Amino acid sequence: MRLNQVTFTDAKPVDGYGPGFFRIGGEVFEGAVLTGPTGTKAWGQYTDVQPLLDLSEEVDVLFIGTGKEMAHIPGDLRSTLEAAGIGVEVMNSPAACRTYNVLLSEGRRIALALIPV
């Protein structure tokens, strides 16, 4: 088996998660978070749209982790993000974390908004 060292950009990978928290780049964050090329910060979930829109020049795709279970996001949120040129992929938070880490390791222009499990 061949092992390759993964080199990440300025964005930090998700190291782990649990009930009510995420560990991103070695730092623990309580509650919902937004992470990507501009760093990691608290996120007010679906009604906190502006921080997501602020990423429009930085990312091509935003992954939204909906918690433990897959759920739909509000239609107006999706429409607003797509109108700003941000692709939206919705999945449960564990799957979103895994997908984000893989694409981050490939140097993709992505961000991740997460609701805790």
C-alpha positions in Angstrom: 0.0 0.0 0.0 1.3 3.4 -0.9 0.6 6.3 1.5 0.7 9.9 0.5 1.0 12.9 2.8 -2.0 15.2 2.4 -1.1 18.9 2.2 -3.9 21.3 2.9 -4.3 24.9 1.7 -5.0 27.8 4.2 -8.3 26.2 5.0 -8.3 23.7 7.9 -9.5 20.1 7.7 -12.2 18.7 10.0 -10.4 16.5 12.5 -13.5 15.2 14.3 -16.9 15.9 15.6 -19.3 14.8 18.3 -22.5 15.8 20.1 -22.6 19.6 19.8 -19.0 20.2 18.6 -16.5 20.0 15.7 -12.7 19.9 15.8 -11.3 21.8 12.9 -7.6 22.2 12.4 -7.0 21.0 16.0 -9.4 23.6 17.6 -12.7 22.7 19.1 -15.8 24.7 18.1 -19.1 24.4 19.9 -22.4 24.6 17.9 -22.8 25.3 14.2 -19.7 26.4 12.3 -18.7 27.8 8.9 -15.2 26.9 7.7 -13.3 27.4 4.5 -10.6 29.5 2.9 -11.3 32.5 5.2 -11.1 30.5 8.5 -13.6 29.0 10.9 -16.2 30.8 12.9 -19.6 30.3 14.5 -22.6 30.2 12.1 -26.2 31.1 12.9 -27.5 28.3 10.7 -30.0 28.8 7.9 -31.0 32.4 8.7 -27.3 33.5 8.9 -27.0 34.0 5.1 -24.5 36.9 4.8 -21.4 34.9 5.9 -22.2 32.4 3.2 -22.7 35.0 0.6 -19.3 36.6 1.6 -17.7 33.4 0.2 -18.9 34.0 -3.3 -15.5 35.1 -4.6 -13.6 32.5 -2.6 -15.5 29.2 -3.3 -17.2 27.3 -6.1 -19.1 24.9 -3.8 -20.5 25.2 -0.3 -21.2 21.9 1.5 -24.0 22.2 4.1 -24.1 19.5 6.8 -27.6 19.3 8.2 -26.8 17.5 11.4 -27.1 13.8 12.2 -29.7 13.2 9.5 -30.0 14.4 5.9 -32.6 17.2 5.6 -33.6 19.8 3.1 -32.4 23.4 3.4 -34.9 26.2 2.9 -35.5 26.8 -0.8 -34.9 30.5 -0.6 -31.4 29.9 1.0 -30.5 27.6 -1.9 -31.8 30.1 -4.5 -29.9 33.0 -2.9 -26.6 31.1 -2.8 -26.9 29.8 -6.3 -27.8 33.3 -7.6 -24.6 34.5 -6.0 -22.7 31.8 -8.0 -22.2 29.4 -5.2 -22.9 25.7 -5.8 -24.7 24.0 -2.9 -24.4 20.4 -1.9 -26.5 19.3 1.1 -25.8 16.1 3.1 -25.7 15.0 6.8 -22.8 16.5 8.7 -20.6 13.4 8.9 -20.8 12.9 5.2 -20.2 16.7 4.6 -17.1 16.5 6.8 -15.6 13.6 4.9 -16.4 15.0 1.5 -15.0 18.4 2.4 -11.7 16.9 3.6 -11.2 14.9 0.4 -11.9 17.8 -1.8 -9.8 20.2 0.4 -6.9 17.8 0.0 -7.3 18.2 -3.8 -7.0 21.9 -3.5 -10.6 22.6 -4.5 -12.4 26.0 -3.8 -14.8 24.8 -1.2 -16.4 25.8 2.1 -18.4 23.9 4.7 -21.3 25.0 6.9 -22.1 22.5 9.6 -25.0 21.9 12.1 -23.8 19.7 14.9 -24.8 16.0 15.2 
